[in-house]
Each structure stands twice: as structure tokens, then as C-alpha cells.
Amino acid sequence: MANRKVIYEASFEDYLRSAGVPYVAVDEAKKAVFAGVHLKSFDFVVYSGAGPNLLVDVKGRRFPYRGGRRWENWTTRDDLDCLARWEEVFGSGFAGLLVFCYHLAEAQEAATFEVVHHFRGEYYGLVGVYRGVYADACRTRSPSWGTVSVPTAEFRRLVRPVASFF
């Protein structure tokens, strides 16, 4: 297992290992340049028997978030754009996948998720959505921060348990 400093990425990697899903962790310390453009790295290449191979970008959030909000799903426009470029680089057999790894604040929140992973004494709910599906549905959240998100009801309709992608 890679030395992941971000707990959400470490939890997802542990999930992949425990489920026997083949993957390669991306070394984020090495910045990639493609066609003269610096691209933000994604987190994992995951090999799938259920569809295209996956270029996974893990998004960690608390569940519930501040003020009791659930299903926080913001990301940056730059993250989406870079993942789209990576899809072009890897070609038609690969698709970008946003994995939302929710750190469950309360044990009863586990019932909200089909896939829950126990890691280092904590529970994480794992859902995913293809980058293109998310990009088509997202709206600007903060122009100054360059963030986007999908309205909660629509997000819940679009996401699937991560196991369904493998």
C-alpha cells in the first residue's frame, strides 16, 4: 500500500485491497506534463471487469458536514478538466471516476450507504460517479474558488456504490 497521508485516499486504497480489486496508486509527488500542460494527478488507476478501466480521483468529505448537511460533493472545475484530459491521454478504454469517500460521524449513518469500509477505527461510506456524468450535472458553487457541485437530490440519483464500478 502506498504511503498515503490523506486519510480518505488511504481508506479507499485499503478498500480496494480488501476487495481484491486490481489497481495502481498514482504518485502525486510527481507532476505530469502532457502536451506542454501541467495536469493535476488523479489518485488511482483501477482495473475494472464491469466496464471501462477507471482513473479515480478521491474526494473526502465528512457525513454529515457542518450544520448537519449531507452529501457534500463539491470539487474544482480544474479537477474535472484535468481528469477529462487524462481520459483523452489514456483513451477509450478508460473513464474518469470521482469517488466520494464520506467519513461517517455517527455509526447510524452507515445505513445510508451500500458500501461502508472500516479503516483505522472509523467508518467510510463509498460512492462514485463518472466524471462526465458529474460534469454534465454540476453547477458553479463558488466562482472565486473555482468550485462546482451537484444539487443534493440529483447527486443522490447519480451516484452508485463504488463496488458497482468494479
Residue frames as a rotation matrix with the C-alpha (Angstrom) as fourth column:
MET 1
0.587 0.809 0.000 0.00
0.809 -0.587 0.000 0.00
0.000 0.000 -1.000 0.00
ALA 2
-0.054 -0.576 0.815 1.30
0.473 -0.734 -0.487 3.47
0.879 0.359 0.312 -0.85
ASN 3
-0.595 -0.191 -0.781 2.17
0.791 -0.310 -0.527 5.82
-0.141 -0.932 0.335 1.98
ARG 4
-0.100 0.685 0.721 -1.00
0.551 -0.566 0.614 7.90
0.829 0.458 -0.321 1.77
LYS 5
-0.951 -0.256 -0.172 -1.08
0.290 -0.550 -0.784 10.94
0.106 -0.795 0.597 4.03
VAL 6
-0.540 0.835 0.105 -4.68
-0.799 -0.548 0.247 11.78
0.264 0.050 0.963 3.15
ILE 7
-0.693 0.241 0.680 -6.92
-0.360 0.702 -0.615 9.51
-0.625 -0.670 -0.400 5.23
TYR 8
0.388 0.912 -0.134 -9.67
-0.568 0.122 -0.814 9.36
-0.726 0.392 0.565 2.60
GLU 9
0.339 -0.360 -0.869 -7.29
-0.859 0.258 -0.442 8.10
0.384 0.896 -0.222 -0.08
ALA 10
-0.753 -0.640 0.154 -5.74
-0.635 0.646 -0.422 5.64
0.170 -0.416 -0.893 2.37
SER 11
-0.313 0.735 0.601 -9.20
-0.433 0.453 -0.779 4.35
-0.845 -0.504 0.176 3.29
PHE 12
0.648 0.559 -0.517 -10.18
-0.693 0.152 -0.704 3.89
-0.315 0.815 0.487 -0.36
GLU 13
-0.087 -0.765 -0.639 -6.91
-0.841 0.400 -0.364 2.12
0.533 0.506 -0.678 -1.12
ASP 14
-0.814 -0.163 0.557 -7.47
-0.504 0.674 -0.540 -0.21
-0.287 -0.721 -0.631 1.83
TYR 15
0.212 0.959 0.189 -10.97
-0.530 0.275 -0.802 -0.91
-0.821 0.070 0.567 0.48
LEU 16
0.504 -0.072 -0.861 -9.56
-0.839 0.194 -0.508 -1.82
0.204 0.978 0.038 -2.95
ARG 17
-0.569 -0.806 -0.167 -7.00
-0.712 0.583 -0.392 -4.16
0.413 -0.104 -0.905 -1.38
SER 18
-0.672 0.331 0.662 -9.54
-0.421 0.565 -0.710 -5.86
-0.609 -0.756 -0.240 0.89
ALA 19
0.446 0.893 -0.057 -11.96
-0.495 0.193 -0.847 -6.32
-0.746 0.406 0.528 -2.04
GLY 20
-0.071 -0.584 0.808 -9.21
0.429 0.714 0.554 -7.76
-0.901 0.386 0.199 -4.26
VAL 21
0.915 0.393 0.094 -9.67
0.277 -0.440 -0.854 -5.06
-0.295 0.807 -0.511 -6.90
PRO 22
0.048 -0.957 0.285 -6.54
0.984 0.095 0.153 -4.58
-0.173 0.273 0.946 -9.05
TYR 23
0.971 0.236 0.033 -5.22
0.239 -0.966 -0.101 -1.01
0.008 0.106 -0.994 -9.01
VAL 24
-0.127 -0.987 0.100 -2.15
0.896 -0.157 -0.414 1.17
0.425 0.037 0.905 -9.28
ALA 25
0.585 0.235 -0.776 -1.68
0.632 -0.732 0.255 4.10
-0.508 -0.640 -0.577 -6.89
VAL 26
0.548 -0.356 0.757 -0.51
0.525 -0.559 -0.642 7.30
0.652 0.749 -0.119 -8.58
ASP 27
-0.172 -0.703 -0.690 2.48
0.969 -0.246 0.009 9.09
-0.176 -0.668 0.723 -7.05
GLU 28
0.765 0.611 0.205 1.11
0.635 -0.768 -0.084 12.59
0.106 0.194 -0.975 -6.61
ALA 29
0.420 -0.690 -0.589 4.54
0.209 -0.558 0.803 13.95
-0.883 -0.461 -0.090 -5.76
LYS 30
-0.692 -0.641 0.332 5.48
0.439 -0.008 0.898 13.65
-0.573 0.767 0.287 -9.42
LYS 31
0.086 0.716 -0.693 3.74
-0.277 -0.651 -0.707 16.28
-0.957 0.253 0.142 -11.51
ALA 32
-0.086 -0.032 0.996 2.75
0.782 0.617 0.087 15.25
-0.618 0.786 -0.028 -15.01
VAL 33
-0.265 0.003 -0.964 3.20
-0.498 -0.857 0.134 17.32
-0.826 0.516 0.229 -18.13
PHE 34
-0.188 0.268 0.945 1.25
0.726 0.686 -0.051 16.37
-0.662 0.677 -0.323 -21.21
ALA 35
0.222 0.196 0.955 1.41
0.914 -0.383 -0.134 18.34
0.340 0.903 -0.264 -24.45
GLY 36
-0.567 -0.610 0.554 3.23
0.393 -0.791 -0.469 21.10
0.724 -0.048 0.688 -22.56
VAL 37
0.110 0.698 0.708 0.46
-0.548 -0.551 0.629 21.46
0.829 -0.457 0.322 -19.97
HIS 38
-0.922 -0.353 0.159 0.81
-0.304 0.406 -0.862 20.59
0.240 -0.843 -0.481 -16.28
LEU 39
0.021 0.953 -0.301 -2.02
-0.312 0.292 0.904 18.28
0.950 0.075 0.304 -15.25
LYS 40
-0.106 0.069 0.992 -3.19
-0.992 0.056 -0.110 17.61
-0.063 -0.996 0.063 -11.72
SER 41
-0.865 -0.262 -0.427 -2.75
-0.299 0.954 0.021 13.93
0.402 0.146 -0.904 -10.96
PHE 42
0.424 0.905 -0.035 -5.64
-0.612 0.315 0.726 11.66
0.668 -0.286 0.687 -10.13
ASP 43
0.202 -0.313 0.928 -5.24
-0.957 0.139 0.255 9.12
-0.209 -0.940 -0.271 -7.30
PHE 44
-0.278 -0.226 0.934 -5.58
-0.216 0.962 0.168 5.59
-0.936 -0.154 -0.317 -8.73
VAL 45
-0.374 0.268 -0.888 -5.85
-0.858 0.263 0.441 3.60
0.352 0.927 0.132 -11.92
VAL 46
-0.300 0.379 0.875 -8.38
-0.536 0.692 -0.483 0.86
-0.789 -0.615 -0.004 -11.14
TYR 47
-0.886 -0.047 -0.461 -8.84
-0.421 0.496 0.759 -2.11
0.193 0.867 -0.460 -13.43
SER 48
-0.270 0.916 0.298 -12.48
-0.750 -0.005 -0.662 -2.99
-0.605 -0.402 0.688 -13.86
GLY 49
-0.952 0.069 0.299 -14.22
0.210 0.857 0.470 -6.12
-0.224 0.510 -0.831 -15.04
ALA 50
-0.136 0.988 -0.074 -17.56
0.764 0.056 -0.643 -4.30
-0.631 -0.144 -0.763 -15.05
GLY 51
0.915 0.402 0.032 -16.85
0.336 -0.716 -0.611 -1.55
-0.223 0.570 -0.791 -17.58
PRO 52
0.598 -0.740 0.308 -14.05
-0.011 -0.391 -0.920 0.77
0.802 0.547 -0.242 -18.57
ASN 53
-0.103 -0.716 -0.691 -10.88
0.940 0.157 -0.302 0.92
0.325 -0.680 0.657 -16.50
LEU 54
0.791 0.612 -0.013 -11.02
0.547 -0.697 0.465 3.83
0.275 -0.375 -0.885 -14.10
LEU 55
-0.460 -0.796 0.394 -8.97
0.441 -0.590 -0.676 6.95
0.770 -0.137 0.623 -13.45
VAL 56
0.397 0.718 -0.572 -10.06
0.796 0.041 0.604 7.62
0.457 -0.695 -0.555 -9.88
ASP 57
-0.566 -0.421 0.709 -9.96
-0.054 -0.839 -0.542 10.95
0.823 -0.345 0.452 -8.08
VAL 58
-0.188 0.453 -0.872 -10.92
0.898 0.439 0.034 10.52
0.398 -0.776 -0.489 -4.40
LYS 59
-0.313 0.215 0.925 -12.89
-0.246 -0.959 0.140 13.30
0.917 -0.184 0.354 -2.73
GLY 60
-0.579 0.041 -0.814 -13.05
0.711 0.515 -0.480 13.08
0.399 -0.856 -0.327 1.05
ARG 61
-0.324 0.564 0.760 -15.93
-0.424 -0.804 0.416 14.65
0.846 -0.188 0.500 2.96
ARG 62
-0.977 0.131 0.170 -17.49
-0.120 0.322 -0.939 14.34
-0.177 -0.938 -0.299 6.39
PHE 63
-0.402 0.893 -0.203 -21.00
-0.131 0.163 0.978 12.96
0.906 0.420 0.052 6.68
PRO 64
0.721 0.566 0.400 -22.82
0.689 -0.648 -0.324 14.89
0.076 0.510 -0.857 7.88
TYR 65
-0.302 -0.771 0.560 -20.92
0.682 -0.585 -0.439 18.06
0.667 0.249 0.702 7.10
ARG 66
-0.972 -0.103 -0.211 -21.05
0.223 -0.693 -0.686 21.28
-0.075 -0.714 0.696 9.14
GLY 67
-0.614 0.787 -0.062 -24.56
-0.756 -0.609 -0.240 22.21
-0.226 -0.100 0.969 10.16
GLY 68
-0.161 0.561 0.812 -25.83
-0.192 0.789 -0.583 18.68
-0.968 -0.250 -0.020 9.56
ARG 69
0.401 0.293 -0.868 -25.62
-0.878 -0.148 -0.455 18.90
-0.261 0.945 0.198 5.77
ARG 70
0.192 -0.268 0.944 -25.26
0.080 0.963 0.257 15.58
-0.978 0.027 0.206 4.00
TRP 71
0.486 0.015 0.874 -23.93
0.787 0.428 -0.445 14.65
-0.381 0.904 0.197 0.58
GLU 72
0.511 -0.466 -0.722 -21.42
-0.424 -0.868 0.260 17.49
-0.748 0.173 -0.641 0.22
ASN 73
0.503 -0.247 0.828 -20.00
0.638 0.753 -0.163 16.84
-0.583 0.610 0.536 -3.23
TRP 74
0.894 -0.160 -0.418 -18.08
-0.335 -0.859 -0.388 19.90
-0.296 0.486 -0.822 -4.37
THR 75
0.249 -0.891 0.381 -14.93
0.829 0.399 0.392 19.70
-0.501 0.218 0.838 -6.43
THR 76
-0.141 -0.325 -0.935 -12.99
-0.178 -0.921 0.347 22.19
-0.974 0.215 0.072 -8.51
ARG 77
0.863 0.380 -0.334 -13.58
-0.344 -0.042 -0.938 22.86
-0.370 0.924 0.095 -12.17
ASP 78
0.098 -0.926 -0.364 -9.83
-0.990 -0.053 -0.132 22.31
0.102 0.374 -0.922 -12.61
ASP 79
-0.493 -0.225 0.841 -10.11
-0.469 0.882 -0.039 18.79
-0.733 -0.414 -0.540 -11.15
LEU 80
0.458 0.758 0.464 -12.83
0.085 0.483 -0.872 17.95
-0.885 0.438 0.157 -13.68
ASP 81
0.811 -0.179 -0.557 -10.91
-0.578 -0.394 -0.715 19.50
-0.092 0.902 -0.423 -16.57
CYS 82
-0.242 -0.970 0.030 -7.67
-0.964 0.244 0.105 17.66
-0.109 -0.003 -0.994 -15.70
LEU 83
-0.323 0.181 0.929 -9.49
-0.182 0.951 -0.249 14.35
-0.929 -0.250 -0.275 -15.31
ALA 84
0.790 0.612 -0.017 -11.09
-0.080 0.076 -0.994 14.90
-0.607 0.787 0.109 -18.74
ARG 85
0.428 -0.730 -0.533 -7.62
-0.897 -0.269 -0.351 15.46
0.113 0.628 -0.770 -20.21
TRP 86
-0.518 -0.614 0.596 -6.39
-0.699 0.705 0.118 12.25
-0.493 -0.355 -0.794 -18.59
GLU 87
0.295 0.696 0.655 -9.29
-0.003 0.686 -0.728 10.39
-0.955 0.213 0.205 -20.18
GLU 88
0.886 -0.022 -0.464 -8.06
-0.455 -0.245 -0.857 11.67
-0.095 0.969 -0.226 -23.56
VAL 89
-0.054 -0.998 -0.041 -4.49
-0.998 0.055 -0.019 10.59
0.021 0.039 -0.999 -22.78
PHE 90
-0.540 -0.164 0.825 -5.47
-0.432 0.896 -0.105 7.07
-0.722 -0.414 -0.555 -21.69
GLY 91
-0.876 0.176 -0.449 -8.02
-0.409 0.220 0.885 6.58
0.255 0.959 -0.121 -24.47
SER 92
-0.165 0.974 -0.158 -11.37
-0.721 -0.009 0.693 4.91
0.673 0.228 0.703 -24.96
GLY 93
0.011 0.155 -0.988 -10.83
0.319 0.936 0.150 2.03
0.948 -0.317 -0.039 -22.53
PHE 94
-0.675 -0.328 -0.660 -10.64
0.726 -0.142 -0.672 4.41
0.127 -0.934 0.335 -19.54
ALA 95
0.254 0.768 0.588 -13.09
0.388 -0.637 0.666 6.70
0.886 0.059 -0.460 -17.78
GLY 96
-0.746 -0.443 0.497 -12.65
-0.206 -0.556 -0.805 9.26
0.633 -0.703 0.323 -15.02
LEU 97
0.201 0.787 -0.583 -14.42
0.548 0.403 0.733 8.40
0.812 -0.467 -0.350 -11.78
LEU 98
-0.348 -0.189 0.918 -14.99
-0.620 -0.688 -0.377 10.67
0.703 -0.701 0.122 -8.81
VAL 99
-0.088 0.277 -0.957 -15.11
0.613 0.772 0.167 8.59
0.785 -0.572 -0.238 -5.64
PHE 100
0.049 0.189 0.981 -16.70
-0.626 -0.760 0.178 10.38
0.779 -0.622 0.081 -2.71
CYS 101
-0.304 -0.295 -0.906 -15.33
0.532 0.737 -0.418 8.86
0.791 -0.609 -0.067 0.47
TYR 102
0.254 0.536 0.805 -17.55
-0.398 -0.700 0.593 10.05
0.882 -0.471 0.035 3.32
HIS 103
-0.837 -0.491 -0.241 -16.16
0.082 0.323 -0.943 9.84
0.540 -0.809 -0.230 6.85
LEU 104
0.122 0.980 -0.156 -19.21
0.286 0.115 0.951 8.84
0.950 -0.160 -0.266 8.88
ALA 105
-0.465 -0.290 0.836 -19.52
-0.555 -0.640 -0.531 10.95
0.689 -0.712 0.136 12.01
GLU 106
-0.117 0.534 0.838 -22.09
-0.913 0.275 -0.302 8.61
-0.392 -0.800 0.455 13.59
ALA 107
-0.856 -0.261 0.445 -22.37
-0.157 0.953 0.259 4.83
-0.492 0.152 -0.857 13.35
GLN 108
-0.018 0.946 0.325 -26.06
0.342 0.311 -0.887 5.00
-0.940 0.095 -0.329 12.37
GLU 109
0.249 0.051 -0.967 -25.08
-0.724 -0.654 -0.221 6.89
-0.644 0.755 -0.126 9.19
ALA 110
-0.774 -0.607 0.180 -23.72
-0.367 0.661 0.655 3.58
-0.516 0.441 -0.734 7.81
ALA 111
-0.206 0.788 0.580 -27.28
0.511 0.592 -0.624 2.56
-0.835 0.168 -0.524 6.89
THR 112
0.496 0.357 -0.792 -27.26
-0.348 -0.754 -0.558 5.38
-0.796 0.552 -0.250 4.29
PHE 113
-0.042 -0.680 -0.732 -24.57
-0.990 -0.072 0.124 3.62
-0.137 0.730 -0.670 2.23
GLU 114
0.923 0.294 -0.250 -24.42
-0.350 0.910 -0.223 0.28
0.162 0.293 0.942 0.44
VAL 115
0.366 -0.877 -0.310 -20.62
0.563 0.474 -0.677 0.18
0.741 0.073 0.668 0.68
VAL 116
0.842 -0.180 0.508 -19.14
-0.497 -0.625 0.603 1.06
0.208 -0.760 -0.616 4.08
HIS 117
0.341 -0.821 -0.457 -15.47
0.303 0.556 -0.774 0.44
0.890 0.125 0.438 4.82
HIS 118
0.991 -0.095 -0.095 -13.96
0.075 -0.192 0.978 0.24
-0.111 -0.977 -0.183 8.31
PHE 119
0.337 -0.919 0.203 -10.47
0.543 0.014 -0.840 1.73
0.769 0.393 0.504 8.39
ARG 120
-0.668 -0.741 0.072 -8.30
0.319 -0.372 -0.872 2.71
0.673 -0.559 0.485 11.36
GLY 121
-0.748 0.385 -0.541 -11.25
0.604 0.055 -0.795 2.65
-0.277 -0.921 -0.274 13.74
GLU 122
-0.486 0.586 -0.649 -13.50
-0.442 -0.805 -0.395 4.82
-0.754 0.095 0.650 11.56
TYR 123
-0.065 0.565 0.822 -16.23
0.672 0.634 -0.383 4.14
-0.738 0.527 -0.421 9.00
TYR 124
-0.678 -0.209 -0.705 -16.32
-0.367 -0.734 0.571 5.48
-0.637 0.646 0.421 5.44
GLY 125
0.390 0.827 0.405 -19.25
0.230 0.339 -0.912 5.41
-0.892 0.449 -0.058 3.02
LEU 126
-0.655 -0.747 -0.120 -18.07
-0.026 -0.136 0.990 5.00
-0.756 0.651 0.070 -0.59
VAL 127
0.545 0.783 0.300 -19.96
0.391 0.079 -0.917 6.14
-0.741 0.617 -0.263 -3.68
GLY 128
-0.618 -0.786 0.019 -18.84
0.344 -0.249 0.905 7.01
-0.707 0.566 0.424 -7.19
VAL 129
0.673 0.729 -0.127 -19.95
0.180 -0.327 -0.928 8.91
-0.718 0.601 -0.351 -10.26
TYR 130
0.132 -0.613 0.779 -18.36
0.987 0.154 -0.047 9.09
-0.091 0.775 0.626 -13.70
ARG 131
-0.627 -0.489 -0.607 -16.61
0.450 -0.863 0.230 12.41
-0.636 -0.129 0.761 -14.34
GLY 132
-0.936 0.246 0.253 -18.69
0.139 -0.403 0.905 13.11
0.324 0.882 0.343 -17.45
VAL 133
-0.023 0.967 -0.253 -21.98
0.752 0.183 0.633 12.48
0.659 -0.175 -0.732 -15.65
TYR 134
0.090 -0.031 -0.995 -20.93
0.885 -0.456 0.094 14.74
-0.457 -0.889 -0.013 -12.78
ALA 135
-0.828 -0.506 -0.241 -19.66
0.339 -0.794 0.505 17.45
-0.447 0.337 0.829 -15.17
ASP 136
-0.672 0.640 0.371 -22.96
0.356 -0.160 0.921 17.48
0.649 0.751 -0.120 -17.05
ALA 137
0.283 0.882 -0.377 -24.94
0.736 0.053 0.675 17.92
0.616 -0.468 -0.634 -13.83
CYS 138
-0.218 -0.445 -0.869 -22.74
0.950 -0.301 -0.084 20.30
-0.224 -0.844 0.488 -11.82
ARG 139
0.729 0.403 0.554 -23.31
0.463 -0.885 0.034 23.98
0.504 0.232 -0.832 -11.20
THR 140
-0.266 -0.834 0.483 -20.95
0.108 -0.524 -0.845 26.71
0.958 -0.172 0.230 -10.08
ARG 141
0.421 0.310 -0.852 -20.65
0.858 0.169 0.485 26.78
0.294 -0.936 -0.195 -6.31
SER 142
0.577 -0.322 -0.751 -18.01
0.271 -0.792 0.547 29.49
-0.771 -0.519 -0.369 -5.87
PRO 143
0.925 -0.241 0.293 -16.66
0.237 -0.236 -0.943 31.43
0.296 0.941 -0.161 -8.85
SER 144
0.594 -0.734 0.330 -13.79
-0.774 -0.633 -0.014 32.83
0.219 -0.247 -0.944 -6.76
TRP 145
0.023 -0.565 0.825 -12.66
-0.646 0.622 0.443 29.36
-0.763 -0.543 -0.351 -5.62
GLY 146
-0.415 -0.147 -0.898 -13.48
-0.885 0.296 0.360 27.70
0.213 0.944 -0.252 -8.94
THR 147
-0.900 0.104 0.423 -15.68
-0.114 0.881 -0.459 25.09
-0.420 -0.461 -0.782 -7.26
VAL 148
-0.379 0.815 -0.439 -18.72
-0.711 0.047 0.701 23.27
0.592 0.578 0.562 -8.58
SER 149
-0.849 0.180 0.497 -21.25
-0.237 0.711 -0.662 20.87
-0.473 -0.680 -0.561 -7.06
VAL 150
-0.683 0.699 -0.211 -24.36
0.084 0.363 0.928 18.92
0.726 0.616 -0.307 -7.95
PRO 151
-0.141 0.711 0.689 -27.65
-0.895 -0.389 0.218 19.63
0.423 -0.586 0.691 -6.13
THR 152
-0.595 -0.232 0.770 -28.17
-0.707 0.606 -0.364 17.03
-0.382 -0.761 -0.524 -3.40
ALA 153
0.339 0.810 0.479 -31.25
-0.409 0.586 -0.700 15.26
-0.847 0.041 0.530 -4.80
GLU 154
0.823 -0.072 -0.564 -29.66
-0.546 0.175 -0.819 14.93
0.158 0.982 0.105 -8.23
PHE 155
-0.227 -0.973 0.033 -26.33
-0.914 0.201 -0.353 13.82
0.337 -0.110 -0.935 -6.77
ARG 156
-0.351 0.154 0.924 -28.04
-0.609 0.712 -0.350 11.05
-0.712 -0.685 -0.156 -4.80
ARG 157
0.741 0.667 0.081 -29.72
-0.320 0.456 -0.831 9.90
-0.591 0.589 0.551 -8.01
LEU 158
0.692 -0.502 -0.518 -26.44
-0.625 -0.058 -0.778 9.92
0.360 0.863 -0.354 -9.98
VAL 159
-0.280 -0.899 0.337 -24.03
-0.956 0.228 -0.185 8.21
0.089 -0.374 -0.923 -7.57
ARG 160
0.657 0.368 -0.658 -23.64
-0.327 0.926 0.191 4.45
0.680 0.090 0.728 -7.26
PRO 161
0.831 -0.428 0.354 -21.95
-0.202 0.360 0.911 2.25
-0.518 -0.829 0.213 -4.69
VAL 162
0.108 -0.873 -0.476 -18.27
-0.936 -0.250 0.247 2.00
-0.335 0.419 -0.844 -5.66
ALA 163
-0.407 -0.282 0.869 -18.44
-0.166 0.958 0.233 -1.79
-0.898 -0.049 -0.437 -5.88
SER 164
0.577 0.729 0.369 -20.72
0.259 0.266 -0.929 -1.49
-0.775 0.631 -0.035 -8.92
PHE 165
0.716 -0.372 -0.591 -17.87
-0.674 -0.590 -0.445 0.06
-0.184 0.716 -0.673 -10.93
PHE 166
-0.340 -0.934 0.106 -15.51
-0.896 0.356 0.264 -2.91
-0.285 -0.005 -0.959 -10.48
